[in-house]
Amino acid sequence: MLEAHRAGDAIALRTSGTSGPGRAVVRTTASWFDSFPTLTRLLGMTAGSRVWVPGPLTGTMNLFAAVHATDLGAAVSATRAGATHAVLTPAALSRALAHDVELSDVHVVVAGDRLSRSLHDAALDAGAGAVSHYYGAAELSFVAWGTHEADLRPFPDVEVEGRQGVLWVRSPYVCTRYDGPDGSMRRDQDGFVTVGDRGSTEGGGVRVHGRGGETVLTAGATVVVADVEAALRAATGHELAVVGLPHPDLGAVLCAVVTDADALPVARALSREVLEPSHRPRRWFVAPDLPLTPAGKLDRDRLRRHLEQDRSVGAP
């Protein structure tokens, strides 16, 4: 990456394929490097910083963090030891807290999915020096920055508009094109770009509802899993996951998985208050850890397989 930047060459980076087939995104190196000074200021980084990046560098989020640190002269580490900064997904942060990973005085940067206020607060309670959260995409780079999902504002030099429930972005950090078949990215005549993420802009803030993502058809109702998870996280203050499992009569049944057994009765009770009947999980499970992909995101396929193999841990 650094050599490509010095040579003025474009680069092609593969997306994670979280919400569809992975694709190669072509961008100028300037579309990353031009954001480095702002990021350095927001994170208070120096050449003496040490950045913990536990995820693989094949993930654009992790690669970006490593390139930024290297360009600044800071150290990059795959281990926690001596870190001043950490780059984690919400799922990876939740797991780190569950396993009492030492975060004292570390500035934790969370991306890759929405960071709930409760998980943000839990990291601070565990001693993290600060917690920052950003929303972006492989095609868009930075879009919004803040402390958690309810506290996001456009990243400096980025314009964000909500149009009929979809976020559009005009930014110097957007990629050039896809290398191969078209993906979800669309452009308008005014230079705004979207990848189809749902959201809104109100009072200068940015609310991200995610892409359509995984849906479950249960008893004739189509349920967006991300919406159910967001509602339950906000109501309970606990991290959890929702998936659909096959059901002989309903087609599929919504199942919720919590990692804290004490949170299960509270979550079940609150689900009746915050969710309409068709969106309420019918089965509840407790698991000590949620399976993650190599990129640190929830591995829904593995979670479904685990639940199908061990129905005994579920509560009807």
KADA-V688244 format. One line per field, one symbol per residue. ss: DSSP state (2 for helix, 1 for strand, 0 for the rest). burial: # if it has 16 or more other ideal C-beta (glycine too) atoms within 10 Angstrom, else .. Layout:
ss->???
burial->???
This chain:
ss->0222222001111100000000011111022220022222222000000111000000022222222222220011100000001111022222222200000100111100000022222222200101111111100011111100000111000011111001111100000011100000011000001100011111001111110000111100111122222222222200011111111000111111110022222222222222002220001111000001000001022222222220222110
burial->#...#.....#.#.##.##...#######.###.##..##.##.#...#######.#.###########..#.####.....###############...#.#..############.##.##..#.#..###################..#.##..#.##....######.###.##....###......##########....######.#..#.#....###########.###########....#.########...##..##.##...#...#######.#..####.######..##.##......#..
